[in-house]
Amino acid sequence: MKLLISSPAESLHEYVTYAAWINQTELLSISNDRSIFRWTVPDQNMKEATGTKVGSLPADVNPTCLKAQSSVGAGARRTGGGHSDLVAVGASDGKVYVVSRAGRVEKVIDAHQGSVLAISWLTDGSAFVTGGEDGQIKMWSRAGMYRNTLIQSGNPVYGLSWSPDSDAVVYTDGENLTIKPKQAGSKQTKWKAHDSVILCVDWSNITNNIVSGGEDRTYRVWDSFGRPLFTSKSRFSQFPVLTVTWSPDGSVFAVGSYGTIRLCDASGWSAAMEKSSSGGIYSIDWSKDSSGFVCGCGDGTLLQGKIIERKFVWRHLEAILSSDRSVEVRDTSNDVKEVIELNACVIRASIGYGYLIVVTSTPSVAIYNAKNWSTPAMFELKESTVTLIKQTERHFLLAGSAGLVIYSYDGRSIATVRCHGVQCELLTDKTLSVSANTVAIRDRKNEAAVFLFEALSGKPLGDGQPYKHQTEISQVLLDQCGPQQQRNLAILDKNRDVYLLPVRQLLGKAEAVKISSMTSQLMWSDSANILVAVEDGNIRFLCHPAGAFVDQSLVKQTKIPPNNDVAHYPTIVTFSGTRATLRRTDGAIILAAIDPYVGFLHEYASTGKWEDCLRLCRFVDKKYMWACLAAMCLQAKEIGTATSAYAALGNAPKVRYLDKIKEIPSPEGRNGEIALLCHQQQQAEQIFLQAGLVYRAIDMHIRLCNWDRAIDLATKHKSHVDTVIANRRKYLESFSREETDEKFLQFSEGFVLDWDKINEKIAREKEHEERRRQ
């Protein structure tokens, strides 16, 4: 990823300049000469930009900040999507000038005592806040009407920004950052963020992270709770950080200093840096498609930064956006290169499962097959804003202003997913997950809720009600392999715990199984149901997470480190097969891998080749392989192979129990006992009762000492009441206890214990079950 800097052929300003995009090809600029210029930028090419003076501010007034109206969500729909109707300009006389996109001053607001230093629009563009030298933060309607004063601080407010949901504002307060909820009386969050005065701050609508910069010459990244995620090194900069701004898609942010522009990854590391002779970088405003930004400089120059050479990787395929209108594709397996030329600027791109998806500014979508790059499938889009592409083996999903639409790889629309109250433009890789047959969306308002949909129809699963987790969710992930009946959802919550849930049982309010803790990131493999996670700063592979549903003791044994040494706290980029691509904190790309035998084991188990699984595990002879095999066999009710796997693990109790299960004559009886072994009591009881094995259901509860349920089943089916009472009495006698339960006291009245009769009845039940097999 690189940064390409360009500027117009002529500079129309003489002094400090501020600029903001008002649509994809036009921007407004203003400087200390008080002139307002409107620029037309064909195809976002600043070298061909032409500017026209459309207005000016009053004499003896110097602009101090400029912010275009937000165009996300409701605001975007009101203004046509991607257009800003209004621009708010702060000035040194304490006034705010609301300027139309035509350059006309629509409203003048007497806002602060002293200069207006910062402006931030709400996410929906319905209002904005201003911060000034007087330490106050005030809120104004879109029309410029005063609403209220949010903050009265003792320090000038040099920077402020709204949260993604517009429920809180973060602002600078000397060396501190403070998050102030909009609701009166709510607790503030305040922390020391820099070693000297903070000059700028921005809050990402997508990642929900905060970036700040100050006079200590560093920029820093924080989460929404004020926890530090990244700190730049001050020795790399000689001057204070003047401005920081997130891209609309949250993937990168830009940092401006004196004569220096940095492009940084969302995690904080510097991806590119360019020098400029135009003085300080006082403002940065991103284009709506996140392809680049415009900078206002100290000498009046407008600079455009465009992101080039973005790389997308899937297995042996690499796609590089070599320019605005070309994509270079390379097959590393045979070193074959192909350059794809397009007739419009590339807005979004993604590569995976042998297909390259390219979204252009026309707007249209081109789908390239790796087997034939020359004949793409193409179709037009109704809306130009596409913020996210999610690919699966069978289809892909586009998220944007048009909603969530699933397409096949031949360009045919399959389904539209409609999730009430969800702003599709704000969905990210962490809040949206897609598999071959399921779509999972984390609710933005209630972050503990997850909505599930059928991918092929767009309809909600079950009754349409979301699954509600016990705490807020940070990330949702659907596994990519296997049939829909075996689809699993992994959840990473705000406590950094990872839970796994079977999608087919979520509708029945299944309980989540905890499989990891102290986890900051996770990802499923694209070819096997293997998870890779950053656990306590270290990479860990969970070779068979679904084993937690059958035997939670196996999860720890299937969790292994990579074969090679990996730096602490990396970022997971891709995970294919058994190899994960990671990025270190300094931006370097590294690989982490485990033995490919794990992938082979998943492949054999999915096709029922248990003899091959057994031979492979004996050949490798490692505990994590045997643990994976034991869990897979229990899920498939393959008792013989499961016995061998537990024997290899040295788990004698499980081996003895499985040997007893083998002796059960009926398949329903064996399936019920396996469900009980997997701690699924309710399912085991259901299996027994549906097969008419009432005694086995009662006996199960007797063995588990679930006496109330045992007597309830016995009385309901009018069978083995005496068996329950006799075993209950035997149980109490072993502890020298007397019966105190009124229910059992009532049944015990006049009861004569006769073990011979009970044993004879049990023998008849076993004979009856034996005849079922015949």
N, C-alpha and C positions, 0 to 999 in steps of 0.2 A: 504494500500500500504506500503510495507516494502522494505528494502534494504539488500541484502545478499552479503557479502564481502568474496572473496576468492583470493588466490594467487597460483602461480606455486609451485611445490614441491621443486624446487631449484631456487635460485636467481643467475643470471649470470652477473649482474651488481654490481658495488661497490659504486657508487656515484649517484648524482642526475640524475633521469631518465625521459625521455620523450617517449611517445608511441602513436601510431595511428593505427587504423584498416585499412587494405588495401582491405579486403573482409570480408565475414561473418565468416570465420574461421581462418584468418591469420592476424598478425599485425607485425609492425616493431617497434623496440625500440632502443634508443640510450642514452648514459649517458656520464658523464665526463671522463670515461675511454676511450671514443672515439670509442668504439666498436658498430657496428650495428648488431643487432640480428633480425632474422626472427622467429616468433613464430607460431606454428600450434596449434590451440585451438579447439579440437574436440567438436562439438555441443556447442561451446562457453562455455565450462567448463574449467575454468582456472586451476583447480587442476590437470587436465590431460595434460596441455600444455607442449610442448617441444620446446626448442629454439636452433637455430643454428646460429653461427656467419657467416655473409655473407659479411661483409665489415667493413671499419673503416674510420675515418677522420684523417687528418694529425696530427702529433704530435704538442703539445702546443696549441691545439685548443679545446675550450670547447663549446659544444652545449648549446644554450640558449632558443631555441624554435623549435617546430616541428609541421608541419601541412600537412595532407594528401590531395591530390587533391579532390576537391568536385566531387560528382557523382549524381547531380540532373539535370534533363532536358537534354540538349544537351550533357553535359559531361557524363551523365549516359549512353546515347545511344552510345557514341563513345567508351566507355570503357567496354561496355557489361552490364551495369546496376549494380550498387552496388559495383563496383570494382574501386580502385584507382591505376592508372598506375604510378604516381609520388608522391614523398614526398619531401617537401621543408624543409630543416634544416637550421636554423639560428645559427650563431656562434659568439663567443666573438671577433674574428678578423675582424668583419664587413662583412664577406662573407656569401653567401647563397649557400648551397650545394644541388643541385637537385639530388635526389636519386631515382633510379628505384625501383619497387616493389621487384626486385631480390636482392636489397641491393647494387647495383653498383652506384657509383657517376657518373652521366651523365654530369653534368655541374657545374662549380664553378663560382659564380657571385660576383664581388667586389661591394658590395651594399652600405655600410655605413661607416662613420668615427666613430669608436667605435662599440659596440656590436649591433647585430641585436636582437631586443627585441620582435617583433611580426610579424606574417605572417598570411595572410588571402587570400584564393582562391576565385575567382569569383564563382558565383552559378553554371555556366556551365562548370567550370574547364578550361577555355581557357586562363586564366592569373591569376596572384597573385600580391598582394602588400606586401611590407615590411615596418616596422617602426623601427627606431633605436634610439640610444642614441643621435645622432646628431639632433633629432627633425624632421627629414625628413621622408616623406612617398613616396615611389617610386613604380611604377607599372612595372611589367615584364611580358613578354609573357610566355606561357607554356614551350617554348623552352629555356627560360632564357634570351631573348633579352630585352634590356632596352626600355621602351616606353616613360615614362614621370615622372616628379616629381609632385605629387599631392599637397603636403603640405610641408611648411617649418615652423615648430613650434619652440618656444623657450624652450620647455620642452621635455624630452625624451618621446617617444611614447611607453608606456608599453603594450598597447592593441589596437587592431583595428579589425573591422569586416565589411563585405560588407552587404548592404541592400539586401532583397530578389530578387529584380529585377536588382541588380548590377549597379544601377544608382547613388549610393551614398555610402560613407564609414563613419562609426562612429569611432572616435579615442579618446584616453585619452590625456588630456592636463593639467597636474597638478591635480587640484581639479575639473576640468571641463570636460565635454563631448562635442564634436563638431561633427556635421554631415556635411560633405563636399560633395556636389553633384559632380559627375564626370565631368559634363559639365562645361566648363570654363565660368567664369563670373556669375555663379549662386550663390544665397545668401546662406551663411552658417547658421546653427542653432547651437547656443552655449549656454550652461547653466551650472551653478554650480551644480554638481551632488553629491559630497561628501564633508566631512569636512576636509579631508586630501587627499594625493596623491591617485589617482585611479590606480590600478594595472592590471585590466582586464576588458574586455567588450565583449559581444557577441550579435548578432542581429539574431532573429529567422526568418527563411525562411517562416514559416507557420503563426505564430501569428503577425508578423511584430512588435513585442515588443523587447525592449532592456533590457538586464540585465548587471549590472556592480558591481564590488567589489573593495574595497580599504583598505588603512591602517587604516581607522576609524572603522574597524572590522564589517562593514555592507555590505550587498548586497542589491541592489535596482533595481526595475523594472520600466521601462519607456515606454511610447508609442512612436511612430515614430516622434512625434512633441516635445518630451522632457517633456511631462507632467508626473508627478509622479503617479505610480499606486500602489507601495508597497515599504516599507522600513523595513528591518529587525531590530531587537533590538540589539544594540551593547553589551548589558550585557550578551547575550547568547553566546558570543565568546570572547576568550582571545587573539586571534591572528588575524593578517590581513587576508583578503580574497585574496588568491593567484590566483585562477582560477575559472571562471564561464563558463558553456557551455550548450546551449540548446540541447535538444534531436531533432533528425531529424523530428519527427512528431509534435514538438512544444507543447506537452502536459505537459512536465516537464523540469526542468533544474537541473544541478548538480553544487554544490558549494564546492570548495576545500580550506582548510585552513591547519594550522599545526596540524596534527594528527586527523583531522576531515573531514568527507565527509557528505554533506547534499544532500538529494533529495527533491526538492521543486516543488510544483504544479506551473502551468503556471501563476497563479494569484499571487504567491509569498510565500504563507504559506509553512512551512516546514513539509513535509510528513513523512520523516524518517531521522535519523542521526546515523552514525556509527563512532566509534573511531578506530584509528589505531596507532600502535607503530612504523610506518615506516617513521616518520618525516613529512615534509611538502608535500602537494599534489600540484605538480608543473604543471601537465598537466592532462586533462580529454578529452577523445575522445569517442564518442558514436558509438555503432554499427549501421549499416545502418537500422536495423529494430526497433531501439529505445528500445530494450529489456534490454539493459545494457550498461556499459561503462568500459573502461580501464583507470587506473590512473598510472601516473609515480610519484614515491615517492622519498624523499630526500635520503634514504639509499640504493637506487638502486632497490627496490622491485617494482614489477608490481602487482597492485591490480585490481581485477575485481569487479564491482558492478552490481548486477543483480536485477531487479525489480521483486518482488514476491507479491502475495496476492493482485493483482489488483482486484477491485470489480466492477461488472457491475450489475445494478439494473433496473428492469422493473416491476412495480406494485408489485406483491407478489413473484416474482422470483428474486433470487440473484445468480450470477455466480462469483466465486472467482478463479483466477489462482493460485492454491496452490503450483504449481511447474512448471518447464519448460514444462512438458508433461502431466499435469493433470489439470482438471477443476472440482471444486466442485460446484455443483448446489444445491440450497436449495429453497424449497417452504415454505415461511413463513406462508402461510395460514393453513398448516397442519404439518409443521415442518418435512417434508420428505426430506432427503438428498440423493444425488446421486453423486458418484465420477466417472468422465469420464477420462479414460486413453487414451492417444494418442501415436502414434509411432514416432512422431517428435515434435520439439519445437514449442510452440504456438507463433505466430508472432502478430496476431491481433484477437480480439474477440469482439462480440457485442451481446446483448440480447434485444429482443423486440417483441411484438405481438405474444408471445408464441413460439418463435424460438430462438435458440442459434446458432450463426454463428462463426466458429473457422477457422482461416487461419493458416496453419502450414508452416514450413520451407521447406517442400519437393519439390515444393510447392503444396499444395492441400487445399481444402475447405471442411469442414464437417458441415452439417446442421442438428441440433438436434431439434426434436419436443418435446415440454413440455409434450405431452401426452405419449410419448414413447422415453425415453432417450437412449435406447439400440440399436436402429437401425437408424443410421444417413444416410442421403443422402450425397454422396461424389462425388467430381470431381476434376480433376487435373487442374492446372493453367499453362499457357505458360510462364508467367513471375512471378518471385518470389516476387517482390516488390509490396505490397499492403499497402497503407498509410491511407485509410479511408473506413469504412463500414457504409452505410446509409440504414436503414430498413424502410419499410412501411408495411401496412397491407397485401398487396398482393405479394410483391417482395422486393428484396434488391439490392443495387448497390455497386460494388467494384471499388474503384479509386486507380490507381497506374501506374506503368510503362507500363502496357498493355492498358491504357486508362480508359474509363468509360464503364463498362459492367453491364447490369441489368440481374439478374437471378431470376427465380422463386424459391420457397422454396422446390421444389423437385429436384433442381440442374440443371434445364434446362436454357440455355442461351436465353434470350428474345430479347435483343437489345443491340447494341453498340452505344453510344452517341459520336459523333465526333464534337468537337468544335475547330475550327481552331485557332491556336495561344495560346491555353490554356495548360499549363503544369499540367497534371492531378495529378502528385506527390505533387504539392504544394497547392492543393485544401483542404479546411478545412470545418468544420461545418458551418462557417460563410459565406463562399463563394460558397457553394454548398448546394442545398436543393432539396429533392425528395419527391414527393407525389405519390399516386396510379396511376396517369396518366400524370404527368408533372415533368420535371426536369428544375431547374433554376440554372444558373451558372453566377457568377459575373466575368466580364472580368478582367484579372490581369493587362493588359496594360492600358486600359481605365476603371478606377474603377467606373465610373458613368454609365457603360453599363451592362445590364443583358441579357444573351441569354436564350431562352426558347425552350424546346424540348418536343416531345411526348415520354412518358416513354415506351410505348409498341412497338414503332417502331424506336425510336432514331432519328426521323426526326425533323428538326426545325419547330416550329410553324409559320404559316404565310409565309412571304417571306424570313425568315431566318435572318432578320435584328434585332439587339438587341433593347430592350427598353433603352432609355437614360434618366437618371435622371438628375435633375438640379445641383447636386453636387456629390462628391465621395460617394460611398456606403460602409458601414462597414459590413453589414450583410443582407442576403436575406433569407426569410423564406416562404415556401408554407404551407398553412393550409392542414390538413390531412383528413378532412371529407367532405362528400358531393360529388355530381357529378362534372364532369369536367367543365360544363357550369357555375358552381358557385365557381370555384377555385379562391382563392385570394392570392396575393403575398404581404407580409409585407416587407418593406425596412427600415432599420436603416442607416441613412447617417452620414457623418462625423460631421455634426452639431448637432448630437444626437437627430434628429427629426425622428419620425416614420411615414411612409406613407403607405397607403393601396391601392392596385390596383386590379381590376378584371382581371384575366388572359385573358379571352375571349375578353376583350375590349382593351387589351394592343396592339393588332395588329392594332387596329384603332386609336392608339396614344391617349388613354384615359388619362385624367389628374389624378394624384395621389391625394388622400385625406389625409390630415394630421390628425392623431389621437392621437399623443402624442409628448411630447418634453422633453428635459433634460433626455433622456433615454440612459442607457449604455448597456443594454442587454434585450432580449426578447425571448420568446419561445411559440409555439403553443401547446395546449393540444393534446394528441394522440387520444382522443375519442370525442371531441367536439371542435367547432371552437371558442375557448376561448384563449386569449393571456394573458401571465403573463410577466410583465416588471419591470425592476429596474429603476424607475423614480425618479430622484433627490435623489438617494440613498435609496429610499423606494420601497417596493414591492407593485405593483398595478395589479389587475386583470381587464382586459377588457372583460366583459362578452359577448359582441356581437359587435366586431369591425366592422363587415360588415354593421352595422346600419348607419355608416357614409355615405354610398352611398345613403340612402333614407332620412335621417334627421340627420344632423350633430349635432344638439342640443341634441340628445339622447346619443351621445358618452360619454359626461361628466357624465351623469346620470348612465351609465352602468359601469363606472370605479370605483371600490371599493377596499378598503384595505383588507388584510386577517383577518380572525377572531381572530387570535392570534398575539401577539407582536413578531416582527421580528427585528433583528439587522440591522443597516444601512449598505448599500453597500454589500449585499450578492452576491454570484454567483449562478445562476440557474443551477441545475444539471439535473433534470428531471421534467416533468410536465405531469401527467397522471390523467385523469378525472378532478376533481376540486382541486387536491392536488399537490403542487409543492415541490420538494426536493431542499433545498438550502444549500449552504456552506458559513459559516461565514468567515470573514477575518482571523480568527485563525485556520481555517480548520475544525471546528466542523460542523456536519450535523444537520440541523433543518428542520422542516416542516412548510409550510404555506398553508392554505386551506381556501376556501369559502364554503358557503352552497351547499350541493349536489343538491339542487333544480334547480340550474342553468343548470347542466347537464341534469336533467330530462326535463327541458323546451326545450333545444336543441333537445333532442330525440323526444319529442312529435311534435315539429314544423317540423322536418325533415320528419315525416310520415303523416303530415296534420291533426293531432288530435287537432284541435283548441278548442274544448270544454274542453278537458283535460287540455290544456294550460291555459284556462280561470279559470278553477276550481283550478289549482295549484297556479296561481297568487293570486287569492282571498284568498286561504289558507295561503300563505306566507305573502301577503300584504306588500311588500317592493317596494320602488320606482324603484330600479334597475331591479327588475323582470318585472314590468309593462313597463319600458322603453325598455327592451329586446323584450317583446312581441309586443309592438307597431312597432318596427323596423322589426321584423320577419313577421308580418302581412302585412305591406306595401310591403315588398319584394315579398310576395306570393299573393298580391292583395286581401287579405282577409279583406274586408272593415268593416264588422260588428264587428269582434273581435278587429280590430284596433281602432274603435270608443270607445269601452269599455275601452281599454288600455289607450288611451289619456284622457278619462274622469276620470280615476283613477289618472292620473298624474295632473289633473286640468288644462289641456290645452284646454280652451274653443274654441279659434279660429280654432284649428285643428278639433275639434269635429264638429263644424258648417260646415266646409268645407267638411268633410267626409259625413255628412248628405246630403249635396247638391249633392255629387257624387253618392250617393245611388239612387237619383231621376233620374239620366240620364238613358234613356231607353236602349241604345245599350251597349253591353259589350266593344266594341272598344272605345266608348266615355268614359266609366268609366276607362278603362286602360290608356287612354291618360291623363285623369285628375290626376290619381294617379302618372303617370310619371312626370307630372308637379309639383305635390306636393313634389316629391322627387328631385326637381330642375333639372330634365332631360328634358329640353325644346326641344332639337333636337329629342330625342326619342319620345316625346309626339307628335310633329308635324308629324313625320314619321308614327306613329300609325294612326293619323287622316287621313292623305292623302291616305295611303294604303287602308283604309276602305271607302274612298270616302266622308269623312266628311270634306269637304273643308271649310265650314262655321266655324266649330269648330276650325280648325287650324288658320283661320283668326281671329276669336274672341279671341283665346288665345293670339295672338300677340297684339291685341288691348288692352286687359286687362293688358298686360305687358308693354304697351307703346312702343313696337317694331314697330314703324310706317313704317319704310322702308320695313321690311320683310312682314308686313301685306299688303301693297299696291302692293308689288311684287307678292305675292300669288294671290291677287285679279285680277290683270291684266293677270297673267299667265293662270288662270283658267276662266277668263272672268266672274267673279261672285263677287258680293258684293263690287264693287269699290265704289259705293255711300255710303255703310255702313262704309267703312274705312274713307272716306273723311268727312262724317257727324260726326263721333266720334272724328276725329282729330280736326275738327272745335270746337266741344263742349269742348274738352280738352284745347285748346288754350284760349277759352273764359273764362274758369274758372280761368285762370291766367292773364286775360286782356292782352293777347299777340296777335300780328298779325302774319300771316303766312309769313315765310321768305324762306322756303324750295322750291327750284325751281321745284322739281318734283311735289309737291302738288299744287303749284301755277298753273302749267300746267293743272293738272286734275281738278282744281277748276274753270277754265274758262268755263263759260256758265253753271255751275252746279247750279241746283235749289234744295235747301234742302226740302225734303218731308219725314218727319219722319213716317207718316202713311204708305207710300209705303215701307219704309225700314222695319218697324215693321211687315208688312204683309209678306214681303219676309222672314224674320227671322222665323215667325210662320210657314210658309210652310216648312222650313228646319227642324223644330222640328217635324212637322207631318210626314215628310218623314223618319226621324230617328225613330219615334215611330212605323211606319209600318215595319221597319227592324226587330224590336223585335218580331213582330207577324209572 
